[in-house]
């Protein structure tokens, strides 16, 4: 299947060899990110990468909630990615999701970074942190947009430009039930002046569709906005709403989002629509369902039943959304391990899909312990795997290394020349797709 190779760590402080499996991907470079784990999502803009950080489940103290913010990495020489700075470091706060775009308007011209902040201890804050990264080695904080007291913060986000404005879509899980002002889980924010962001609208499935936030499927039966993406023209929003599926909204009027339709699950499914991207000019929606080990009370990483919906890992679903009011599932893809059981006693890895990026007819997925997976999606009804990369075991003692015996690829970012993957413990991998 794949060749077993050796990689020397790029950090002099951690001289070691890491073993990895690879097929049709070339490992170009690697950085342990100065051991600032646990690492989260990754984004690239110009010649720099930006890697978020999160809290470690089951850990305590600094390892559980280090407040490491976002790590800035120079990729000018992709064979030697180099950490050059950090931003959004707040005590008791994680910064999992991060995006950067070029903005050009009367109030701000330059490269704008947004990262979603979430409290992971009592001192943490929840909201959107905005930075000027026009000079990435000298980032400048512009503002903090507070989403409300008592909330879980901004879990995932997307930014886009439309008609000369910079718009942010924010997923704020359980906002309606946790916020006294009954603000919805989806926030639409004008970021055209990032020093003074303005909320334009909010939307919640409970109010709009009459959905009970606890009436979902399987072991984790919640319904909440986990992630959001925009269409190419910025007029549709795809909100991954966990057990409510991916909800498609018309946001052509940014102040009045309008429900169009949503994807659905079967009665035996676990649910858990984690995130979504589009392909083929927006006619195909690719949904990533995240199903991790659960206890009976829905808490991650514990014992679970060997029967019922909770026994299957999360995988990819492909939908024809030519008519967004009536999405039609046309295909699926799961790795061999993802088709197995999540029961106690099985392989200790986590074999669920997590995040997805699309370039033309290629899909790149972070699949936790199954590493990076590459698919040919030229026929969405028959997605075909063309390559993979599975990192080696992280070095003992890495901060927040909760699963030291397995890789844990969290984030993925794809551009024409390079693929970036962030591993929870072992850092940033720079790859090249040899199958295209």
N, C-alpha and C positions, 0 to 999 in steps of 0.2 A: 504494500500500500504506500507507505511513505518511507523516506530514508531517515535513519537515526543519525543526527549530526551533533557536533559540539560547538558551543558558543562561548567565547571568553567574555566575561563581564566587562562593560565599558568603564566601570568605575574602579580606579586604582585602589580605593579603600575596600573593595570587595572582590579582590582577585580570586576568581573561581571559574569553574566550568559549569555550564548549564546544558543539559541534554534537552533536545526538542525534536518533535516530529514535523515534517514538512512535505508537502506535495504541490508542485506547480506554483509555489511562492518562493521568492528569494528573500532571505533575511539581509537587509541592507545595513541596519544599525540598531543599537539598543542603549538605553540609559536606565539606570536604577532610580533616577530622579532624586538623587541624594537621599534615598531611603525615606521619602516623605509619605510612604504608604499609610493608610489604604487609598489607592488611586481610584478615580472614577472616570467620568467621560473625557473624551479628547476631541479637540477641534484644531484645525489648522487654518492659518491666514497668512498669505504671503510666505515668508520663509521662517515662520515661527509656529510652534505648536503650543497649545494651552491645555493642561491636564488638571481636571478637578480632583478633589479629595472628599472622602466620606468618613463616616464613623465605622468602627469595627464591631460587629455583633458579638456579644458574649465577652467583650473586653471591658476593662475599667480604666479610669484615669485618662491620661493623655492618649493612650492607644485607642480608647473608645471614642474620643471626641477631641482630637488634637487641634482643631481649628486651623488647619494648614492652608486653607484657601486654594488658590490656583497656582500651579507651577508653570513658568514660562520657559520654553525650550527653543533654542536656536537650531534650526534645521538647515542652515546654509550649506553645511557639509552633512548630508543625511547619514553618512557612515559613522559620524561622531556627534550625535545629538547632545547638546550642551545646555544645562540649566543655567539661565541668566537672570532669573528673578522670580518673585512671587507677588501675589496680590490677593486682596479680599481675605486676609487672615484675621479671623475674629474668634475669640475664645468661646468654646462651647458651641461652635457653629460649623456645619459642613457646607461645602460648595461643590456639589456633585456635577451639575450640568453647566456648561459654558459654551457661548457662541460669540463670534466676532463677525462684524460686517463693515464695509466701507460706507460711510454716511457723508452726504453732501447737501447741506441745507443752510439756511440763514443763521441758525442757532449753534450748529456744530458741523465741522468739516474734519473728517479724519477717520480713524479706525476705532469703532466702538465695540467694547466687550461688555457682555452681560453674563452674570453668573447668578444662579438661584441659590439663595441661602436658606438653610433649615436648621432649627435648633436641635442639637444632639445632647445637650445637657441643660440644666436650669438657667445657665447664664447666656444661652444662645439666642439668636434673633432669626426671624423669618422674613424674607423679602427678596428684592432684586437689587444686586449691587452692580453699578454701572461705572465703567472705567474708560479713559482715553488711552489706547495702546498704539497710537500713531508711532510713538517711539517705544517699542516693547521693553527695552531695557530700563525705561524710566516711566512706568505706568502712573497715571494720575487718576485718583478717584474723583468721580463727578457727582454722584449722589447715591442715596439708598432709598428704594421705594418700599415702604413698609406695607405688608399685605394685611395686617391686623393682628391684634393681640390674641394669644392662645392658639394660633394656627401652626400647622406643620411647615409652613413656609413654601417657597417656590421649588417644586420637585423637578420639573422639567420645563423648558421654554423654547420658543423659537422667535427669531427676529426676521423681518423682511422689509423691503422698501416698496412703497406704492404711492404713485402720484406725488413724488417729492417728499413723502413723509417716511419716518422710521417707526414701525409698529412692532410691539412685542405682544406675543400671546403667552400667557403664564398658566401653568397647571398648579393649582393650590389645593391639594387634596383635603377633603372634608371641610371646606371653607363654610358651606352653608350651615352645617350642623355645629361647627365649633366657634363661629363668629357671631356675636350678638347682633350685628347689622344684617345678617342673613345674606351676605355676599356670596355669589356663585363660585364654583370650583374653577371655572375658566374666567380669567381676567384679560381684557383687551386694553392695552396701555399705549398711549402716544409717547414715543421716545425721541421725537424730533428735536426736542431740547432735552438732552439727557441730564442736564443739571436740574430740571424741573419736570419729571415725568408726570403725565396726567392719565388717570384711568378714564377710558371712554365708555366701557360697558362691562358687564359681568353676566355669566350664564350658568345655570345649574340644571342638571337632568331631573332632580327631584321636583323642582317647580315647573319646568317646561313639559316634562313627560310623566309626572306623577310616579316616579320610581322611588322605592324605598331603598335607602343606602345599605340596608342589611339583607336585602331579599335576593341576593345573587345565587351563584351555583357553587357546588363542591365544598371543599374544606375552608377556603377563603371566600366568603360569600358577600364581600363588600362591593359597592359601586361608588367609584370616585374618579375624578380626573387625575390620571397618572402622568400623561404626556400629551403634547399637542404639536402639530405641524401644520404649515400652510401650503396651499396649492402654489404652483409656479407663478400665477398672476396675483396671488395674495387675496383672492376673493372667496376661497373656501378654507375652512379649518377642519382638521381631522383630529378629534379628541379621543385618545385612548382612555376609555372610561371603565377599565377593569371589567367587571362582570356584565356591564351594560354594552360591551363591545366597543367598536370604534364609531363614534358619533360624528356625522358629517354636518357641518353648519355652513350656511351662506353668510359670509361676513362682508359682502360687497358694501353694505351699510355698516360701518364699524361700530356704530352706536346701537345697532339693533340686530344682533345675530339671530338668524332664523334656522330652525331645525329642518333638515332635508331627509335624513334617513340614518340607519346604523347597521353595522354587521351584527350577527347573532350567533349564539351557541346552541348546541344540542343539549338535551337534558342530561346526558352522561358526561358532558365536558366539565373540566375544572373552571374554565373561563379565563380571567386574568389577562385582558388585553392590555399589554404593557406599553406598546408604542406602535407607530405606523409610518410608512413612507409610501410614496407613489412612484409608478413607473409608466413607461409607454405614454408619455404626454399627459399623465393624470388619469388614464383610463383604467389602470390597474392599481389597486391598493394592496400593500403587503403588510400584514398584521403580525406582530411578534407577541406571542402569549408567554408570559413568564410564570412557570409553575415550579416552585422550590419546595424543599422538604418542610412540612408543616405539622404542628401538633394539632390535636383535635380542636383547640381553641383558636386556631388560625395564626399562631405565632411561628415565625420561621425557624428552621434549623433544629427541629425537635423530632420526637417519635411521631409516626403517623400510621394510619391504617394501610393494610396491604390490598384492600379492595376499594372499589368505588372510584369516582372521578379523580380523587387525589393521588391515585397510583401512577399517573402518567405525567411525564415531564412536559414542559412547554415547547411549542414548535411554531413554524411559520404557516400562515394561511394566505392564499392569494384570492383576491376578489375582483370581479369585473364591476367597476363603479361608473360605467358609461352613463347609467341612470343612477345618480347618487341616492335617489329615494328608494331604490331597490337593489342593494348590493347582492351579487350572486357569487358564491364561493366556487372557484374553478380549479383550485389546486392546493396542495400542501407539501411541506417538506419537513422532515425530521432526521437528525443524525441517527445512526444505529443505536447509540447509547440513549438518546432521547426517547426511543421507542420502548426502552426498558422500564423497570419499576423504580419508583421513588421510595420503596419500602426500606425500613431499617434492616440492615444486614447486607444491602446492596452496596455497590462501589460508593465510597465516601464522597466522590465528586458531585458537583452540581451540573447536570446535563440539560439545562434549559437554555433556550435562546434568550438573548438580552436585548441588544441594540442592532440596528440594521442601517446600512448605507447602500445606495444604488448609483451606479455609473453606467448609463446605457443599458446593455443587456447583461451586465454583471451585478450581482448582489453580494455584499460583504456583510457577514453577521458575526458579532461577538457572541460566543456560545459558552461562556463561563469555562468549565473544566474541559470542554471540547474545543477550546481555543477559537481561532478564526476560521470560518467556513466561507468558501467562495462558490457561488452558484451561477450557472448560465440560465437566465430567465427569459431568453428570447421566445420561448413558448411557456407562458405562465401556467398552463395546465399541466406541464411536465417539467418542473424545475430540475436541473441536473447539476450535481456537485462536480466542480472542476479542480478544486484544490483546497488545502487546509494548512494551518500552522498551529501547532500546540506547543506552547512554551514549556520549559522545564520547571522543575521544582524550585521554588524560591529558597534563598538561603535562610537557615534558622536565625531567629532573632529579629527579623524585619518587623518594624512596628506595625501592629494591627494584623499580623499574619494569622488569621483565624483558621485557615485551611492550609497548613504548611506542606501537606503531602500532595496537593493538587494545584495546577494552574487555575487562575480565576480571571479570565479575560472579560473586562467590564465594558470598555468603550471601543468604538470603531469609527474611523473617518477615512473616506476614500476621495482621492483626487486622481487626475490622469496619470501622474508619474509615480505616486507613492500611496501606500495604504498604511495608516497609523492604527495601532492597537494598544490599549492601555490595560495592563494586568494589575489586579488589586494589590498584589504584593511586590512583584518584580519589576514594575516600571513600564517604560514606553518601548514598543517595538516598531521599527520602521521596515516595511515590507514592500516588495514589488511583485505584481501579479504577472506570472509567466504564461498564463493560460489565455491571455487576450490576443 
